Amino acid sequence: MGKDKTLNANGTDFRQNGGGQAGGGMNGHSSFQGNSHLHRQASRQCSSELYDLSCKVMLIGDSGVGKTCLLVRFKDGTFLSGSFISTVGIDFRNKVVEVDGSKVKLQIWDTAGQERFRSITHAYYRDAHALLLLYDVTNKNSFDNIRAWLAEINEYAQEDVVIMLLGNKCDVAGERQLRREDGEKLAKEYGVAFMETSAKTGMNVELAFMAVARDLKMKKTRKPDEPQFNVAEYVDQEKTTSQCCSS
């Protein structure tokens, strides 16, 4: 069994006195008293870096689908191996990326997938500009729960939030329970972008975040007479195929 643990941006454990509370009141109940503290902490990160616009991206999905690993792969280019450690509540990282000459700061929020932390996650939906919704291609249950996650998004998130569905862990070919076509069909049904990713190999991880950054940048800068950016079409054009992710 892994241990629940939340780390701040510097890798510091938020838990205090072994009491299971984190972030000044993040205890899994109906409210998260550490909201403002974490938001202030996130806004201070990258304050020394210049950027043209800032966007909030949330990683959501069941516990164990690889949200933290995906974030670490994108932020640091490394893979978290070893014992599984579940995120408690909310964690975040910042990364500034360049899109067509503009610097976009992605403030990426990593959320706990366990049901007992769901109310904490809800509090962050309304501020998110983009949501990366993950399932594990080796875990059919995590895929079956995607509709419930999409229902929550519909209830709590902004109407124009960017949504991308990611089938993670596609490198584990021998344990695959879901075909790529399953994810593509569901994404088409809900009108969202889709791709398969691997936090271990890095496949499509950069593309997922950069597609979101490009979409958000275009939304902020698009003139009325310019066509809207279609993130799903962009992903289809840009994503690569790999033998590790074959159906």
ABEGO torsion letter per residue (X at the ends): XBBBBBBBAAGBBABBGGAGBBGGGBAGBABBAAAAAAAAAAAABGAABBBABBBBBBBBEBBGAGAAAAAAAAAAGBBBBEBBBBBBEBBBBBBBBBBGGBBBBBBBBBBBABAAAAAAAAAAAAABABBBBBBBAABAAAAAAAAAAAAAAAAABBAABBBBBBBBGAABAAABABBAAAAAAAAAAAGBBBBBBBAAAGBGAAAAAAAAAAAAAAAAABBAABBBBBAAAAAAAABBBBAAABX
